[in-house]
Amino acid sequence: MRIREAREEKGMTQTDLAKRMGTTQQNIQRWETEQVNMRAETLVRMSRVLGKSVAYLLGVAPEGMSPIADEYEVPLYESIAAGMPIEMIPVNETFAIPGSLHDRYPKAFLLKVAGESMNRILPNGSYALIDPCETVDEDGRPYAVRIDHRDATIKRVHMLAHGVQLIPDSNDPTYHPMVYDDTDPDSDDVAIIGRVVWYCIPYDWQF
């Protein structure tokens, strides 16, 4: 096992790695000294945290094989408060996405999906990858938006001549499209945060 080697290359202590893994320092020590076997899902998660392939951590990577995992850690936000620029939000948690996605969307971040209004395409509790933008380039696609002074939400966006329509995509018929009229002074303002380009589920997802 090359866990210690990879950890030290990252400049992390056993305690640092334990925090990222959601476990104890004692468990990290046991894994590094091979006192106990690691579960497959734990090993995959560690490869993401350390930025190394599973084969590298196991010490079985063939000669010439890249030791680097083809993944990239991006910011994960539980929510985006009204009026808060993305670049000003503290990054307290990250999550690994495929490196090819990061290459296509280098400024993208993950937003946790809350609620059932988009459950046909984005399960409640999943992580939606958001490519930041301020305009709607693809009408009818799902976007992260801010409605007036509320936290961010995700809806399909249909641009109108003088406003915008936000359309849920849900199995629950109690969710309805909402129209926001630019000509109505009492209508809420809608700001585009970014387009949804991908989603994934947490490591501890319950099926």
N, C-alpha and C positions, 0 to 999 in steps of 0.2 A: 504493500500500500504506500502511496506517495502523498497522503493527506498532509502530513507535517511539512513536507517539502513545498507543496502548493500553497499552504497557509502562510508559511514564512516568506515565500516569494511575493505574496499579497501584502506583507507587512502586518499581518493580523496575529493577535494572541489567541490562545485557546478560548479565552473568555469572549473575545470579539466574534470568533466564529460561532461560538455557542449561541450568542444573541441573534446572529443572522439566521441560524438554523432553528431557533426556537427550542433549544435543548440546554443541557447543563455542561459546564466545563469538564466535569468528570466523564461524561459520555464522549466528548471529543478526545480526551486522553485515552479512553478505552479503544476507540476506533483507530487512533493513530498507532497504538501499540498492538493492535489486532487481538485484544483480549476478548472482544465480542464481535460477532458478524453484523454488518450493516444490512438493513432491509434495502431492497432494490430502489424503492421510491426515495429513501433517504439518501442513497448514493447519487441518484439523479439530481436531487435538489442541491447536494453539496457541490456537484460538478458545475451547477449554474452559479452558485455563490462564489466559488473559487475561480471560475472561468477556465476550467480544464475539462477535457473529455473524461467520460467514465473509464474508458480504457486506460488513460494516463493514470488516473487515481488508483486503479487496480494494479498498475504496473505491468500491464499486458499489451500496451500500445505497440504495434509493429514498427520496425525501424522505418523512418521516413514519414510516419503518420504525424500530423500536426497534433501537439498536446493541447491546443486551445479549443475549447468548446465553441461551436458556431452559434453562440447566443450573446445577447447584450442586455445588461440591466438598464431598465428605464424607470422614471418616476412613476409611482402608483399613488393616486389620490383617492381618498375615501369620498371626498366631495370637493367642489370648487365654489367658494362663497361668492356672493354677489359683489361686484366691484373690485375683486382681487385679481390683478394680472397674474397669468400663469407663472411668469418668471419670478414673481415675488412670493410664491407659496413655498414654505419650507418643505424639503423632500425628506420625509421621515421613513419612507419605505420604498423599496424598489422591487421589480419583478423581471425575470428574464424572458425575452422574446427572441425568436429566431434572428440570427444575424442578417439574413437576407431582407427581413422586414425593416430592420434598423437602417440598412443601406438605402432602402427606398424612401423611408420616412425618418430621417435622422433627428427631427425635432419632436417626434411623437411621444406621447405619454399615455399611461393607462388610467382610466377612470372606472371606479367600481359602480356597477349597475345596481340601482336601488329601485325596487318595485316591479310590477308586472305589466307596465304599459307597452313594453317592447318585447314581450316574452316569446314571440314567434321567431325572433332572430337573435335576441340577447337575453339569456336567462337571468333571472333575479340573482344577484350575487356574483355574476361573472365580471370579467375585466374587459372593458372596451378600449381598443387602441385608437387614440384620437390624433389625427394629423392636423396641427393648428392651422387655421385660416380665418379670415374675417368675412368672406363672401361665399355664396352658394354657387359652386361651379357645376354641380350635378344635381339638378332638380329631382326631388323625390327620394334622394338618398338620406340615410340617417346621419344626423349631425348632433353634436353637443352644443346646446344653446343656453343662454341665460335669459330668463323672462323677468324683466323689470328688476326688482331688488331681491330676487330669490336665488337659491343655489342652482347650479347647473343641472340640466336634465337632457335626456336624449330622445329625439323624435325624428321622424321623417319630415323633411322640410320641403314645402311647395311654395315657390315664390309667386306672389300675386302682383297685379299692376301697382297697387298702393298698399302693400303689406305682405304678410306671410301667413301661411297655414301650417300648423304643426300637427302631424298625423301620427297617432299611435299605431303600433303593429302588434296587436295583442289578441290572445284567445279570449280575453275578458271583454264582453260587449259593453261594459259600463264605461270604458275609456272611449272618448269621442274626439274628433278633430277640433282644434281651436283656431280661430282666425284672429289675427292682430292687425288692425287697420291703421296705417300711418296717418290717415286723414282725421282720425277720431282722437281728440285730445285726451279722452279718458281711457284709451286703449294702452295696455302695457307695452313697453319697449322690448324688443327681442334682439339680442346680440349673438352672433355666431362665434363659437369658440373653436370648432374644428370638425372635420368629417370623420366618421367612424370607418376605419379601414380593415379592422380585424378584431377578433375577440378570443379570449381564452378563459379557462376556469382556474380557480385557486388550487393549490396542492392538496388542501384538505376538503375538496368538494365531496359532498355526500350524494350518492346516487340512489 
